Each structure stands twice: as structure tokens, then as C-alpha cells.
Amino acid sequence: GSCRRRRLAPLNEDNGRFLLLAALIAAYLSAGATVFSALESPSEAAAQLRWNRTLHNFSRIFNISLPELRAFLRSYEAAMAAGIRVDALRPRWDFPGAFYFVGTVVSTIGFGMTTPATVAGKVFLIIYGLFGCAGTILFFNLFLERIISLLAFIMKACHERQLRRSGLLPPNFRRGPAMSGVGSLVGWKPSVYHVMLILGIFAITLSCCASAMYTAVEGWNYIDSLYYCFVTFSTIGFGDLVSSQNAAYQNQGLYRFGNFIFILMGVCCIYSLFNVISIVIKQVLNWVLKKFECRCCPKCHKSSARLGRRNAITPGARLRRHNISMDADGQYDSDTEGRRLSGEMISMRELTASNKVSLAILQKQLSETANGYPRNVCINTRQNGFSAGVGALAIMNNRLAETSDSR
């Protein structure tokens, strides 16, 4: 009975992964809300109690009615929202201030300490942010591609040096076509986990250095500086701490330049790290789905493999077909033929291939880059879904190119 219900409503692996991830995110959000509520709610209640006591004492000492005092405080809150402070601060809309603002807009940090107040400014922000955010995401993807290429070359050089020390590689070995004949290097791939570790170490080092600068210049304690670095580099941008907002600093030009470089490099590095971590998370989801695979009726698997649609992938099928699909040149002559067989307007063949094992996608990119393969000469990239580039940008480029070529 369960197998019959499974045949009637098969669970596509992509849909299963999506639902599993949605459930995990919901549980993660609930757990986070519980922890933060337990940590912060008592402090909020105590602060509210102290404020009420202060408000009543002020009203009684200075003989000011509470409604009048509250009206004055509302005016002060409106002034704060407009960027007015009691202490002298730097102008918000001079050119350096406006440049800082647009930088936080296109990078999606959005501190919120500066916002346009005019209708024209708000309308221009919508148009400006549309293209600015898209261009910045493109820049982040290109940075991700190049940082992974750099790490691949470095890791390849370290691997070759280790092989020379162990005597498995000739001392006069040079990279090139000859390397395909060296047995010790055939099939070698830099580990995605090593890339994640390197990016994590670099992000921590960058955050520690930036925090030291903010502690010395802004006067924050070191934990607050680390908190600011994470919130900023991850583009969360709460705005409770914002750098470079005082009216004047010692060596102000140098500090502003250092602040810009740290934020730029930090955002790029954390974005790259998030993408690599997401691949590992996807691998975990694939592993969980494979564990949930129905094994009660082998006949169901045989019949579904024989009669199922090409794009109706069951959990675990990708891993079983991994070795075959990686070496094959393709089962169809064109995307059009694949679409005719699947009944889909968009071919699922290369979309399936590109999603087979996300870990293998990144490892193949690392391997090809490290081995010195030309970017425009990649064997079977159209058949197996691999191409130059890693991440969302490369996937979108492949999908657009397929649609254009097939039409």
C-alpha cells in the first residue's frame, strides 16, 4: 500500500530537498527565536522598568506633566530618525557620507543610519538600487570564481611539492599536457572542505584585524568590534553600530580608506564562504534524503527507473548514476530531443547533471583550474553540465546559454 501511494505521488529529489531545507530553516528560526527571547527579554523588561522610573522622577522633580514630556521625547525620536544627534557628527549627505550610503545600498548592508527624506531621493533609490545591487552581486560571484581559482593553484602547488618530497613526482616536472601521464596526479582534486577551511581562516583573520582597528579608532570594546564586523561583512547591517560616523578622526583619510577596504574584502570573503558552506549543507540534505529512501519494494525502483520521466529523480539515483554520467558524452544529440522525450519546455538533462553532486561540481572546477585547463576548452562541459565558474552565476549562465542555443 505504501509503495502504491509512493508511485501515485513520487517525491522529486529537488522538491524533497527544498521541503527538507524549509523544515530545517523553520526549526532553526524557532530555536534561534527561543534562545534570543530567553537571553534578551529579561534585559528588555529591566530597561523598560528603569526608563519608566526615570521618566516619572524627571516629571516630578522638574514639575513637567507626563504628556508634555512624552510629546517632547517623540520629537526627539523623530530628530534621531532624521540623523540629528546631541553630539556633533559628520554630515550625512556630503560626498563622503553619500558615498558611504550608496556603498551600503548596493552591497545590501543597509545600516539605516542614513535614509533619503525627499520623495525624489526615495524614487531614485529604487532605480539606483535595482541596478546597483545586481551589479554588486555579479561582482561577488566573479570574486568567488577568482578566489577559488587562486586557492586551487596554491593547493595544487602544495600538493606537487609534497609529491616531490615523497619521491612520487620527478624533480623536473612542469605543469602541462605531460601531467596526464603522472599517475600520482591523475584524479587528484582539491578538497572543498579545505577550501572552506581556508576561507574561514581568512575571514576570521580579516575580522580580527578589522576589529583591532575599530577598537582603537572608534573606542568600542573588542567584542562589539567583532560583532560589528560579522553583522557588516554578512550584509545583515543592523545599524546599532556604524563605523566612521564621528565628526573627526585622527588620520581621518587613512581610516576611511582602511574602513572601505576592510568592508569590501570582508563582504566578498564572507559571501564566498557562505556559497561554499551552502554546498556542504546541500550535501548533507542529499545524504538525509538518501537515508529516507523507500526500500520496501525493489520492483517499484525497477519499474520507476524503466518507466519514470527523465526529470523525476528519486533520492539516491544521482549517486548511483554518478560515475556513468560523469564519463558519458551525453545520451541525447540536442536539448530539443531531450525536451521532446521529457515533455518539458526546458530541458532537464543539463539541469539534472549540474545538480547531481554539488560537491563534485566545485571539486571539478578546482581540479580543472589547478591542472591548467583553458577556460574556453573544457571537454564535455555541455554534456555533463560543468563549465567555468562556480555558484549561482555559473548556473544561470549555463541555463540561459542552453535556452538560447536550443532555440
ABEGO torsion letter per residue (X at the ends): XAAAAAAABBBBAAAAAAAAAAAAAAAAAAAAAAAAAAAAAAAAAAAAAAAAAAAAAAAAAAGBBAAAAAAAAAAAAAAAAAGBBABBBBBAABAAAAAAAAAAAAAGAGAGABBBABAAAAAAAAAAAAAAAAAAAAAAAAAAAAAAAAAAAAAAAAAAAAAAAAGABBAABBBEAAAAABAAABGBBBBAAAAAAAAAAAAAAAAAAAAAAAAAAAGBBAAAAAAAAAAAAAGAGAGABBBGABABBBGAAAAAAAAAAAAAAAAAAAAAAAAAAAAAAAAAAAAAAAAABBAABAAAAAAAAAABBAABBBBGAAAAAAAAAAABAEABABAAAAAAAAGBABBAAAAAAAAABAAAAAAAAAAAAAAGBBAABBBGAAAAGBBBEBEAAAAAAAAAAAAAAAX
